[in-house]
Each structure stands twice: as C-alpha cells, then as structure tokens.
Amino acid sequence: MTLTFFDQFSSPHLLGIPLILLSMLLPTLLLPTPNNRWITNRLSTLQLWLISTITKQIMAPLNKPGHKWALITTSLMMLLLSINLLGLLPYTFTPTTQLSMNMALAFPLWLATLLTGLRNQPTTSLGHLLPEGTPTPLIPALIMIETISLLIRPLALGVRLTANLTAGHLLIQLISTATITLLPIMPTVSLLTAIILLLLTILEVAVAMIQAYVFVLLLSLYLQENI
C-alpha cells in the first residue's frame, strides 16, 4: 500500500468506523472534573488560571451584553487549543485539518451572531452594509460588496484554520522525511535538517495556539458588531 503525504489528514478508522468523533472528545478528558473542592491540585490550579486568562482576553473586545457568550467562546477556545496541540503528537489525528469540521464550527456561530444583531438592533446591523457618506452612484455596488464580505466570513474562518494547520503538518512531514532519508547518506546535512525540524515544531506549537485564539477572537469581534 503506497502512502502519500496527505494520508495523515484522513480520519482513522476502526472496523470501518471513523474515529474522528473519538479524537474530538478525548481532549475533554484533560479538563478539570467536578469536585466538592474548588482546587484539588496544582494541575487544576494551572488549568483554572489558564481558563480565566483566556476568558478575559476573549471578553475584552465585548461590552457587558456580550459576556453571556463567555461560556460558549471559552469552551470553543479550549476545544480548539486542545485538539490543535494534541494533533502535533506522533500517531495522532488532527480533526481541525478537516474543512468540514471547521465550517461546522464557524457557520452556526457566525449565523448566531448575525441573527442576534438582526433581532436586537436590525437598523444598526443592516447599516453596516452601507458606510455613512457613500456617494449615491456607488450605493448598489457597495451594498453588494459588503454583503459578499459578510457572507464569506464563516468560509474565511474555516479556511484560515484548515490551511494553517495543514501547511504546518505537511512541512513537518516533509522535513522529517528528508531527515530520515539523508541520515545514512549525509549525516551532517541530516543533523541540520533535524535542527530545522525542531525549530519548525516549536513554531507549529505557537501556530496551533495562535490559530485557536484568532478563530475565537474573530467570532467575538463579529459578535461585538451585532450587540
């Protein structure tokens, strides 16, 4: 069986059953479990501090009515962060490299922010489609452009997350393959590529965290426009 570089992005199967749902649920095991005590050990203290910091950063652009979305946005941030980081481990699968999953997360949440704005302040929400002071001849064209830019927001969210993670995984696999191939032929060059691979892995860890944060931050900015 010939394997390609893109086989790492196919969902693993067991007895013909795709395991993508299992790989999405496993990161939740890292979250603190309910207990009679607020803090049980140092790990739970670190987790609570991390969740608190993430919540403050996500809620910073929002005014008070938007704070009711704190549970959804923080949960989404922790889910994306856990999946992205665990996907960097060997012999694992990253569900967020699948455009279908990212669109399934982006589209309903974007639609919820849009419907919230249309329900609470329809005039202001529709006013975003036409900037103030627009010359009369440009009004139809600007309305079309703003409508298209509004409708492609969920697509941009999903494609951005998918493309960045896919590119990083492909680079890691390409350089690791080159390192193994060059080891018996040119050990010095292989050592150099191994160092590059280490630096790229560190960079990919940063990208995994940044992309999860950007995904949720953009959703919070879309929400701020509609509340």
GROMACS elastic network, one bead per residue, 0.5 to 0.9 nm:
[ bonds ]
;  ai    aj funct       b0    kb
    3     6     6  0.82006   500
    3     7     6  0.63983   500
    4     7     6  0.54765   500
    4     8     6  0.81363   500
    5     8     6  0.65901   500
    5     9     6  0.85366   500
    5   170     6  0.69201   500
    5   173     6  0.72143   500
    5   174     6  0.78523   500
    6     9     6  0.56229   500
    6    10     6  0.74057   500
    6   170     6  0.77773   500
    7    10     6  0.54158   500
    7    11     6  0.87377   500
    8    11     6  0.80110   500
    8    12     6  0.88641   500
    8    91     6  0.89886   500
    8    92     6  0.87265   500
    8    93     6  0.72008   500
    8    94     6  0.87622   500
    8   169     6  0.86285   500
    8   170     6  0.89108   500
    9    12     6  0.88597   500
    9    93     6  0.71314   500
    9    94     6  0.73396   500
    9    95     6  0.81939   500
    9    97     6  0.66705   500
    9    98     6  0.74143   500
    9   166     6  0.80689   500
   10    93     6  0.81539   500
   10    98     6  0.85435   500
   11    18     6  0.61838   500
   11    19     6  0.66240   500
   11    20     6  0.58924   500
   11    93     6  0.70419   500
   11    94     6  0.85904   500
   11    95     6  0.77876   500
   11    98     6  0.89629   500
   12    17     6  0.83476   500
   12    18     6  0.58534   500
   12    19     6  0.56196   500
   12    20     6  0.70004   500
   12    93     6  0.73802   500
   13    16     6  0.54697   500
   13    17     6  0.51529   500
   13    19     6  0.55935   500
   13    20     6  0.83636   500
   14    17     6  0.51875   500
   14    18     6  0.65737   500
   14    19     6  0.69421   500
   15    18     6  0.85347   500
   18    21     6  0.76145   500
   18    22     6  0.86256   500
   19    22     6  0.52123   500
   19    23     6  0.63012   500
   19    24     6  0.87428   500
   20    23     6  0.50842   500
   20    24     6  0.62576   500
   20    25     6  0.87634   500
   20    93     6  0.79894   500
   20    94     6  0.85867   500
   20    95     6  0.64566   500
   21    24     6  0.50613   500
   21    25     6  0.62475   500
   21    26     6  0.87406   500
   21    95     6  0.86025   500
   22    25     6  0.51267   500
   22    26     6  0.61262   500
   23    26     6  0.54886   500
   23    27     6  0.75302   500
   23    83     6  0.80449   500
   23    92     6  0.84135   500
   23    93     6  0.70387   500
   23    94     6  0.77469   500
   23    95     6  0.72133   500
   24    27     6  0.65230   500
   24    28     6  0.81017   500
   24    79     6  0.81413   500
   24    83     6  0.68086   500
   24    94     6  0.85053   500
   24    95     6  0.67940   500
   25    28     6  0.56977   500
   25    29     6  0.76640   500
   25    79     6  0.89301   500
   26    29     6  0.56307   500
   26    30     6  0.78962   500
   26    83     6  0.87074   500
   27    30     6  0.56820   500
   27    31     6  0.76190   500
   27    78     6  0.89208   500
   27    79     6  0.70431   500
   27    82     6  0.56480   500
   27    83     6  0.63655   500
   27    86     6  0.77078   500
   28    31     6  0.54323   500
   28    32     6  0.87166   500
   28    78     6  0.87603   500
   28    79     6  0.73611   500
   28    82     6  0.80677   500
   29    32     6  0.78323   500
   29    33     6  0.83243   500
   30    33     6  0.87206   500
   30    82     6  0.84048   500
   31    44     6  0.83017   500
   31    47     6  0.74389   500
   31    78     6  0.88290   500
   32    35     6  0.86555   500
   32    43     6  0.86691   500
   32    44     6  0.60997   500
   32    47     6  0.73596   500
   32    48     6  0.82738   500
   34    37     6  0.84843   500
   34    38     6  0.86685   500
   35    38     6  0.69373   500
   35    39     6  0.83809   500
   35    40     6  0.79549   500
   36    39     6  0.89613   500
   37    40     6  0.62817   500
   38    44     6  0.88001   500
   38    45     6  0.88966   500
   39    42     6  0.78921   500
   39    43     6  0.89727   500
   39    44     6  0.61323   500
   39    45     6  0.60386   500
   39    48     6  0.85687   500
   40    43     6  0.82270   500
   40    44     6  0.63996   500
   40    45     6  0.76860   500
   41    44     6  0.55249   500
   41    45     6  0.64143   500
   41    46     6  0.88650   500
   42    46     6  0.61693   500
   42    47     6  0.85914   500
   43    46     6  0.51025   500
   43    47     6  0.61691   500
   43    48     6  0.86198   500
   44    48     6  0.60322   500
   44    49     6  0.84557   500
   45    48     6  0.52178   500
   45    49     6  0.61510   500
   45    50     6  0.85866   500
   46    49     6  0.51045   500
   46    50     6  0.61187   500
   46    51     6  0.86376   500
   47    50     6  0.50677   500
   47    51     6  0.61382   500
   47    52     6  0.85092   500
   48    51     6  0.51060   500
   48    52     6  0.60137   500
   48    53     6  0.85241   500
   49    52     6  0.50982   500
   49    53     6  0.61228   500
   49    54     6  0.85996   500
   50    53     6  0.51575   500
   50    54     6  0.61452   500
   50    55     6  0.85627   500
   51    54     6  0.51341   500
   51    55     6  0.60751   500
   51    56     6  0.86573   500
   51    74     6  0.72946   500
   51    75     6  0.89872   500
   51    78     6  0.77842   500
   52    55     6  0.51434   500
   52    56     6  0.62921   500
   52    57     6  0.87552   500
   52    74     6  0.89901   500
   53    56     6  0.52285   500
   53    57     6  0.63159   500
   53    58     6  0.87243   500
   54    57     6  0.51749   500
   54    58     6  0.61583   500
   54    59     6  0.85278   500
   54    74     6  0.68930   500
   54    77     6  0.79303   500
   54    78     6  0.86416   500
   54   213     6  0.86538   500
   55    58     6  0.52107   500
   55    59     6  0.59767   500
   55    60     6  0.84434   500
   55    70     6  0.66995   500
   55    71     6  0.84788   500
   55    73     6  0.79769   500
   55    74     6  0.57667   500
   55    77     6  0.89941   500
   56    59     6  0.52314   500
   56    60     6  0.59874   500
   57    60     6  0.53310   500
   57    61     6  0.81224   500
   57   217     6  0.85349   500
   58    61     6  0.70196   500
   58    62     6  0.80101   500
   58    70     6  0.79255   500
   58    73     6  0.74823   500
   58    74     6  0.75624   500
   58   213     6  0.82687   500
   58   216     6  0.73164   500
   58   217     6  0.59926   500
   58   220     6  0.68909   500
   59    62     6  0.53071   500
   59    63     6  0.79116   500
   59    64     6  0.89701   500
   59    66     6  0.77825   500
   59    67     6  0.65101   500
   59    69     6  0.86376   500
   59    70     6  0.68651   500
   59    73     6  0.87836   500
   59   217     6  0.87970   500
   59   220     6  0.75165   500
   60    63     6  0.78818   500
   61   217     6  0.85942   500
   61   220     6  0.72326   500
   61   221     6  0.67668   500
   61   224     6  0.71266   500
   62    65     6  0.78242   500
   62    66     6  0.55462   500
   62    67     6  0.68879   500
   62   220     6  0.70137   500
   62   221     6  0.75154   500
   62   223     6  0.78187   500
   62   224     6  0.55476   500
   62   227     6  0.87275   500
   63    66     6  0.56560   500
   63    67     6  0.69958   500
   63   224     6  0.73584   500
   63   227     6  0.82205   500
   64    67     6  0.53713   500
   64    68     6  0.80174   500
   65    68     6  0.64629   500
   65    69     6  0.85687   500
   65   227     6  0.69989   500
   66    69     6  0.57680   500
   66    70     6  0.76825   500
   66   220     6  0.84109   500
   66   223     6  0.73084   500
   66   224     6  0.70383   500
   66   227     6  0.68332   500
   67    70     6  0.52769   500
   67    71     6  0.85930   500
   68    71     6  0.72494   500
   68    72     6  0.85461   500
   69    72     6  0.54524   500
   69    73     6  0.61883   500
   69    74     6  0.84694   500
   69   220     6  0.87000   500
   70    73     6  0.53482   500
   70    74     6  0.58494   500
   70    75     6  0.82724   500
   71    74     6  0.53570   500
   71    75     6  0.59349   500
   71    76     6  0.84663   500
   72    75     6  0.52636   500
   72    76     6  0.61153   500
   72    77     6  0.85926   500
   73    76     6  0.50781   500
   73    77     6  0.60883   500
   73    78     6  0.86755   500
   73   216     6  0.63720   500
   73   217     6  0.86757   500
   73   219     6  0.82258   500
   73   220     6  0.77326   500
   74    78     6  0.61962   500
   74    79     6  0.85476   500
   74   216     6  0.82322   500
   75    78     6  0.52039   500
   75    79     6  0.61104   500
   75    80     6  0.86460   500
   76    79     6  0.50699   500
   76    80     6  0.61169   500
   76    81     6  0.83953   500
   76   105     6  0.87581   500
   76   212     6  0.85986   500
   76   216     6  0.72289   500
   77    80     6  0.53015   500
   77    81     6  0.59490   500
   77    82     6  0.84797   500
   77   212     6  0.60873   500
   77   213     6  0.65639   500
   77   215     6  0.81501   500
   77   216     6  0.61893   500
   78    81     6  0.50522   500
   78    82     6  0.59692   500
   78    83     6  0.84851   500
   78   212     6  0.83346   500
   79    82     6  0.52913   500
   79    83     6  0.61310   500
   79    84     6  0.85083   500
   79   212     6  0.87124   500
   80    83     6  0.52080   500
   80    84     6  0.59191   500
   80    85     6  0.84654   500
   80    96     6  0.76124   500
   80   208     6  0.85724   500
   80   209     6  0.83999   500
   80   211     6  0.86239   500
   80   212     6  0.54437   500
   80   213     6  0.85230   500
   80   215     6  0.88485   500
   81    84     6  0.52996   500
   81    85     6  0.61499   500
   81    86     6  0.84779   500
   81   208     6  0.69221   500
   81   209     6  0.58215   500
   81   210     6  0.87844   500
   81   211     6  0.84764   500
   81   212     6  0.55873   500
   81   213     6  0.79483   500
   82    85     6  0.53712   500
   82    86     6  0.59489   500
   82    87     6  0.83428   500
   82   209     6  0.88999   500
   83    86     6  0.52542   500
   83    87     6  0.59211   500
   83    88     6  0.89071   500
   83    93     6  0.88854   500
   83    94     6  0.64193   500
   83    95     6  0.71431   500
   83    96     6  0.71882   500
   83   208     6  0.89217   500
   84    87     6  0.52241   500
   84    88     6  0.69681   500
   84    94     6  0.64802   500
   84    95     6  0.81963   500
   84    96     6  0.68802   500
   84    97     6  0.88552   500
   84   165     6  0.79580   500
   84   205     6  0.82805   500
   84   208     6  0.53142   500
   84   209     6  0.73268   500
   84   211     6  0.87787   500
   84   212     6  0.77241   500
   85    88     6  0.55173   500
   85    89     6  0.75704   500
   85    94     6  0.86911   500
   85   204     6  0.89619   500
   85   205     6  0.65402   500
   85   208     6  0.62016   500
   85   209     6  0.74461   500
   86    89     6  0.56282   500
   86    92     6  0.73490   500
   86    93     6  0.82333   500
   86    94     6  0.74972   500
   87    90     6  0.78934   500
   87    91     6  0.86269   500
   87    92     6  0.55891   500
   87    93     6  0.54550   500
   87    95     6  0.79305   500
   87    96     6  0.87082   500
   88    91     6  0.88353   500
   88    92     6  0.72568   500
   88    93     6  0.82934   500
   88    94     6  0.77287   500
   88   169     6  0.79089   500
   88   201     6  0.82351   500
   88   204     6  0.81451   500
   88   205     6  0.76030   500
   88   208     6  0.88029   500
   89    92     6  0.58858   500
   89    93     6  0.85542   500
   90    93     6  0.87232   500
   93    97     6  0.88150   500
   94    97     6  0.58344   500
   94    98     6  0.79866   500
   94   165     6  0.87296   500
   95    98     6  0.57078   500
   95    99     6  0.89252   500
   95   101     6  0.70040   500
   95   102     6  0.85622   500
   96    99     6  0.72351   500
   96   100     6  0.87710   500
   96   101     6  0.64582   500
   96   102     6  0.61461   500
   96   161     6  0.72485   500
   96   162     6  0.62858   500
   96   165     6  0.75530   500
   96   166     6  0.88176   500
   97   100     6  0.89083   500
   97   101     6  0.81617   500
   97   102     6  0.79790   500
   97   161     6  0.75472   500
   97   163     6  0.75302   500
   97   164     6  0.85897   500
   97   165     6  0.60156   500
   97   166     6  0.56723   500
   98   101     6  0.55698   500
   98   102     6  0.66080   500
   98   103     6  0.87916   500
   98   162     6  0.63527   500
   98   166     6  0.87316   500
   99   102     6  0.51407   500
   99   103     6  0.59861   500
   99   104     6  0.84046   500
   99   158     6  0.61845   500
   99   159     6  0.65824   500
   99   161     6  0.83503   500
   99   162     6  0.58049   500
   99   163     6  0.87044   500
  100   103     6  0.52394   500
  100   104     6  0.60891   500
  100   105     6  0.87686   500
  100   158     6  0.82353   500
  101   105     6  0.63956   500
  101   106     6  0.86703   500
  101   158     6  0.82226   500
  102   105     6  0.51354   500
  102   106     6  0.60196   500
  102   107     6  0.84604   500
  102   155     6  0.89811   500
  102   157     6  0.77390   500
  102   159     6  0.77234   500
  102   161     6  0.72937   500
  102   162     6  0.71549   500
  103   107     6  0.56218   500
  103   108     6  0.84135   500
  103   154     6  0.68395   500
  103   155     6  0.67739   500
  103   157     6  0.77008   500
  103   158     6  0.50334   500
  103   159     6  0.80448   500
  104   107     6  0.58739   500
  104   108     6  0.68114   500
  104   109     6  0.88681   500
  104   158     6  0.84582   500
  105   108     6  0.63273   500
  105   109     6  0.66253   500
  105   110     6  0.87691   500
  105   154     6  0.88580   500
  105   158     6  0.79903   500
  106   109     6  0.55389   500
  106   110     6  0.59780   500
  106   111     6  0.84857   500
  106   153     6  0.86407   500
  106   154     6  0.52218   500
  106   155     6  0.76554   500
  106   157     6  0.63139   500
  106   158     6  0.62043   500
  106   215     6  0.84375   500
  106   219     6  0.82432   500
  107   110     6  0.51871   500
  107   111     6  0.59928   500
  107   112     6  0.85168   500
  107   153     6  0.85565   500
  107   154     6  0.51405   500
  107   155     6  0.76779   500
  107   157     6  0.87214   500
  107   158     6  0.84646   500
  108   111     6  0.50231   500
  108   112     6  0.60431   500
  108   113     6  0.87379   500
  108   154     6  0.86476   500
  109   113     6  0.63815   500
  109   114     6  0.86881   500
  109   154     6  0.85747   500
  109   219     6  0.74876   500
  110   113     6  0.52298   500
  110   114     6  0.62773   500
  110   115     6  0.87026   500
  110   153     6  0.77102   500
  110   154     6  0.62471   500
  110   219     6  0.67801   500
  110   222     6  0.73817   500
  110   223     6  0.80954   500
  111   114     6  0.50018   500
  111   115     6  0.60620   500
  111   116     6  0.84107   500
  111   154     6  0.85235   500
  112   115     6  0.51981   500
  112   116     6  0.60083   500
  112   117     6  0.86669   500
  112   223     6  0.86196   500
  113   116     6  0.50667   500
  113   117     6  0.63811   500
  113   118     6  0.87942   500
  113   219     6  0.80905   500
  113   220     6  0.87744   500
  113   222     6  0.66467   500
  113   223     6  0.50699   500
  113   224     6  0.85215   500
  113   225     6  0.85522   500
  113   226     6  0.64653   500
  113   227     6  0.83858   500
  114   117     6  0.52644   500
  114   118     6  0.63145   500
  114   119     6  0.86745   500
  114   125     6  0.80743   500
  114   222     6  0.79809   500
  114   223     6  0.76248   500
  114   225     6  0.88772   500
  114   226     6  0.65749   500
  115   119     6  0.60066   500
  115   120     6  0.84919   500
  115   226     6  0.84001   500
  116   119     6  0.52206   500
  116   120     6  0.60676   500
  116   121     6  0.81965   500
  116   223     6  0.82052   500
  116   226     6  0.64569   500
  116   227     6  0.71579   500
  117   120     6  0.52722   500
  117   121     6  0.54623   500
  117   122     6  0.62116   500
  117   124     6  0.80000   500
  117   125     6  0.57693   500
  117   126     6  0.89143   500
  117   223     6  0.80214   500
  117   225     6  0.76443   500
  117   227     6  0.57930   500
  118   121     6  0.56786   500
  118   123     6  0.78360   500
  118   124     6  0.83999   500
  118   125     6  0.60917   500
  118   126     6  0.77320   500
  118   226     6  0.75400   500
  119   122     6  0.60502   500
  120   125     6  0.89755   500
  120   226     6  0.79456   500
  120   227     6  0.70849   500
  121   124     6  0.55944   500
  121   125     6  0.62431   500
  121   126     6  0.87117   500
  121   226     6  0.73497   500
  121   227     6  0.73964   500
  122   125     6  0.51291   500
  122   126     6  0.60406   500
  122   127     6  0.83140   500
  122   226     6  0.88333   500
  123   126     6  0.53300   500
  123   127     6  0.59344   500
  123   128     6  0.89547   500
  124   128     6  0.67056   500
  124   225     6  0.88842   500
  124   226     6  0.79243   500
  125   128     6  0.56472   500
  125   129     6  0.78311   500
  125   225     6  0.75258   500
  125   226     6  0.61349   500
  125   227     6  0.89275   500
  126   129     6  0.56865   500
  126   130     6  0.77945   500
  127   130     6  0.56137   500
  127   131     6  0.71820   500
  127   132     6  0.83791   500
  128   131     6  0.63818   500
  128   132     6  0.89462   500
  128   146     6  0.78067   500
  128   225     6  0.87272   500
  129   142     6  0.74454   500
  129   143     6  0.54218   500
  129   144     6  0.82217   500
  129   145     6  0.83437   500
  129   146     6  0.51873   500
  129   147     6  0.63673   500
  129   150     6  0.84900   500
  130   133     6  0.87492   500
  130   134     6  0.72707   500
  130   139     6  0.71114   500
  130   142     6  0.65359   500
  130   143     6  0.58248   500
  130   146     6  0.73917   500
  131   134     6  0.60290   500
  131   142     6  0.83050   500
  133   136     6  0.88939   500
  134   137     6  0.85178   500
  134   138     6  0.67678   500
  134   139     6  0.65229   500
  134   142     6  0.84557   500
  135   138     6  0.55946   500
  135   139     6  0.66576   500
  136   139     6  0.53664   500
  136   140     6  0.83608   500
  137   140     6  0.73056   500
  137   141     6  0.82376   500
  138   141     6  0.54548   500
  138   142     6  0.60222   500
  138   143     6  0.85581   500
  139   142     6  0.52446   500
  139   143     6  0.60968   500
  139   144     6  0.86845   500
  140   143     6  0.52296   500
  140   144     6  0.63343   500
  140   145     6  0.87219   500
  141   144     6  0.52199   500
  141   145     6  0.61957   500
  141   146     6  0.86495   500
  142   146     6  0.59620   500
  142   147     6  0.83219   500
  143   146     6  0.52424   500
  143   147     6  0.59881   500
  143   148     6  0.85648   500
  144   147     6  0.51123   500
  144   148     6  0.61626   500
  144   149     6  0.85981   500
  145   148     6  0.52210   500
  145   149     6  0.61695   500
  145   150     6  0.85779   500
  146   149     6  0.50213   500
  146   150     6  0.60495   500
  146   151     6  0.86204   500
  147   150     6  0.50421   500
  147   151     6  0.62057   500
  147   152     6  0.87477   500
  148   151     6  0.51020   500
  148   152     6  0.62161   500
  148   153     6  0.88065   500
  149   152     6  0.53952   500
  149   153     6  0.65634   500
  150   153     6  0.56105   500
  150   154     6  0.85808   500
  151   154     6  0.71232   500
  151   155     6  0.80220   500
  152   155     6  0.51038   500
  152   156     6  0.60663   500
  152   157     6  0.86461   500
  153   156     6  0.50724   500
  153   157     6  0.62441   500
  153   158     6  0.87792   500
  154   157     6  0.50125   500
  154   158     6  0.62559   500
  154   159     6  0.85489   500
  155   158     6  0.52502   500
  155   159     6  0.59686   500
  155   160     6  0.83371   500
  156   159     6  0.52325   500
  156   160     6  0.58344   500
  156   161     6  0.85443   500
  157   160     6  0.54180   500
  157   161     6  0.64739   500
  157   162     6  0.87324   500
  157   214     6  0.88950   500
  157   215     6  0.63314   500
  157   218     6  0.80609   500
  157   219     6  0.86723   500
  158   161     6  0.54829   500
  158   162     6  0.61633   500
  158   163     6  0.85441   500
  158   215     6  0.84012   500
  159   162     6  0.50554   500
  159   163     6  0.57766   500
  159   164     6  0.83772   500
  160   163     6  0.53447   500
  160   164     6  0.61452   500
  160   165     6  0.86042   500
  160   211     6  0.81212   500
  160   215     6  0.84600   500
  161   164     6  0.55412   500
  161   165     6  0.63006   500
  161   166     6  0.84816   500
  161   208     6  0.89614   500
  161   211     6  0.61318   500
  161   212     6  0.77345   500
  161   214     6  0.88182   500
  161   215     6  0.72987   500
  162   165     6  0.55174   500
  162   166     6  0.59232   500
  162   167     6  0.84574   500
  163   166     6  0.51562   500
  163   167     6  0.59416   500
  163   168     6  0.85112   500
  164   167     6  0.53062   500
  164   168     6  0.62570   500
  164   169     6  0.87399   500
  164   207     6  0.76799   500
  164   208     6  0.84356   500
  164   211     6  0.77325   500
  165   168     6  0.51808   500
  165   169     6  0.62015   500
  165   170     6  0.86036   500
  165   204     6  0.80704   500
  165   207     6  0.77212   500
  165   208     6  0.69712   500
  165   211     6  0.83126   500
  166   169     6  0.52294   500
  166   170     6  0.61330   500
  166   171     6  0.86380   500
  167   170     6  0.51715   500
  167   171     6  0.61919   500
  167   172     6  0.86865   500
  168   171     6  0.51939   500
  168   172     6  0.62605   500
  168   173     6  0.87060   500
  168   200     6  0.82316   500
  168   201     6  0.85289   500
  168   203     6  0.87983   500
  168   204     6  0.61288   500
  168   207     6  0.82915   500
  169   172     6  0.51649   500
  169   173     6  0.62404   500
  169   174     6  0.86186   500
  169   204     6  0.81073   500
  170   173     6  0.51507   500
  170   174     6  0.60622   500
  170   175     6  0.86045   500
  171   174     6  0.50843   500
  171   175     6  0.60997   500
  171   176     6  0.83922   500
  171   197     6  0.87563   500
  171   200     6  0.81521   500
  172   175     6  0.53673   500
  172   176     6  0.59782   500
  172   177     6  0.84679   500
  172   197     6  0.65462   500
  172   200     6  0.69984   500
  172   201     6  0.70234   500
  172   204     6  0.86641   500
  173   176     6  0.51139   500
  173   177     6  0.59855   500
  173   178     6  0.85257   500
  174   177     6  0.52067   500
  174   178     6  0.62460   500
  174   179     6  0.86897   500
  175   179     6  0.60976   500
  175   180     6  0.87324   500
  175   193     6  0.67201   500
  175   194     6  0.78077   500
  175   196     6  0.79529   500
  175   197     6  0.61788   500
  176   180     6  0.63294   500
  176   181     6  0.85725   500
  176   193     6  0.78733   500
  176   194     6  0.72840   500
  176   197     6  0.66613   500
  177   180     6  0.53150   500
  177   181     6  0.61043   500
  177   182     6  0.85910   500
  178   181     6  0.50560   500
  178   182     6  0.59826   500
  178   183     6  0.84662   500
  178   190     6  0.75504   500
  178   193     6  0.74662   500
  178   194     6  0.89773   500
  179   182     6  0.53631   500
  179   183     6  0.61142   500
  179   187     6  0.88759   500
  179   189     6  0.80670   500
  179   191     6  0.74003   500
  179   192     6  0.84416   500
  179   193     6  0.57114   500
  179   194     6  0.59981   500
  179   197     6  0.84186   500
  180   183     6  0.53308   500
  180   184     6  0.79967   500
  180   190     6  0.72859   500
  180   194     6  0.89579   500
  181   184     6  0.70938   500
  181   185     6  0.76183   500
  181   186     6  0.89777   500
  181   190     6  0.80497   500
  182   185     6  0.51590   500
  182   186     6  0.53352   500
  182   187     6  0.65389   500
  182   188     6  0.87838   500
  182   189     6  0.69928   500
  182   190     6  0.52348   500
  182   191     6  0.89459   500
  182   193     6  0.89452   500
  183   186     6  0.57059   500
  183   188     6  0.80261   500
  183   189     6  0.78345   500
  183   190     6  0.51355   500
  183   191     6  0.77701   500
  184   187     6  0.62653   500
  184   190     6  0.85827   500
  185   189     6  0.89424   500
  185   190     6  0.85185   500
  186   189     6  0.55128   500
  186   190     6  0.61548   500
  186   191     6  0.87352   500
  187   191     6  0.60868   500
  187   192     6  0.86502   500
  188   191     6  0.51280   500
  188   192     6  0.64064   500
  188   193     6  0.88160   500
  189   193     6  0.62667   500
  189   194     6  0.85452   500
  190   193     6  0.51251   500
  190   194     6  0.61029   500
  190   195     6  0.87247   500
  191   195     6  0.63620   500
  191   196     6  0.87236   500
  192   195     6  0.52001   500
  192   196     6  0.63803   500
  192   197     6  0.86247   500
  193   197     6  0.59975   500
  193   198     6  0.85985   500
  194   198     6  0.62457   500
  194   199     6  0.87186   500
  195   198     6  0.50679   500
  195   199     6  0.63341   500
  195   200     6  0.85535   500
  196   199     6  0.51364   500
  196   200     6  0.60204   500
  196   201     6  0.85285   500
  197   201     6  0.60764   500
  197   202     6  0.86828   500
  198   201     6  0.51127   500
  198   202     6  0.64109   500
  198   203     6  0.86959   500
  199   202     6  0.51686   500
  199   203     6  0.62407   500
  199   204     6  0.86237   500
  200   204     6  0.60213   500
  200   205     6  0.86159   500
  201   205     6  0.62697   500
  201   206     6  0.87445   500
  202   205     6  0.51684   500
  202   206     6  0.65457   500
  202   207     6  0.87717   500
  203   206     6  0.51213   500
  203   207     6  0.61900   500
  203   208     6  0.86671   500
  204   208     6  0.60225   500
  204   209     6  0.86173   500
  205   208     6  0.51467   500
  205   209     6  0.64872   500
  205   210     6  0.86877   500
  206   209     6  0.52723   500
  206   210     6  0.60647   500
  206   211     6  0.85448   500
  207   211     6  0.58732   500
  207   212     6  0.84610   500
  208   211     6  0.54416   500
  208   212     6  0.64057   500
  208   213     6  0.87979   500
  209   212     6  0.53520   500
  209   213     6  0.63254   500
  209   214     6  0.87218   500
  210   213     6  0.50648   500
  210   214     6  0.60252   500
  210   215     6  0.85542   500
  211   214     6  0.50017   500
  211   215     6  0.60398   500
  211   216     6  0.86798   500
  212   215     6  0.52725   500
  212   216     6  0.65133   500
  212   217     6  0.85844   500
  213   216     6  0.54016   500
  213   217     6  0.58988   500
  213   218     6  0.85409   500
  214   218     6  0.59767   500
  214   219     6  0.84931   500
  215   218     6  0.55396   500
  215   219     6  0.65090   500
  215   220     6  0.89406   500
  216   219     6  0.50590   500
  216   220     6  0.62715   500
  216   221     6  0.87081   500
  217   220     6  0.50562   500
  217   221     6  0.62485   500
  217   222     6  0.86771   500
  218   222     6  0.61752   500
  218   223     6  0.85160   500
  219   222     6  0.50551   500
  219   223     6  0.61682   500
  219   224     6  0.86504   500
  220   224     6  0.61342   500
  220   225     6  0.87851   500
  221   225     6  0.65055   500
  222   225     6  0.53356   500
  222   226     6  0.68755   500
  223   226     6  0.52997   500
  223   227     6  0.64552   500
  224   227     6  0.55117   500
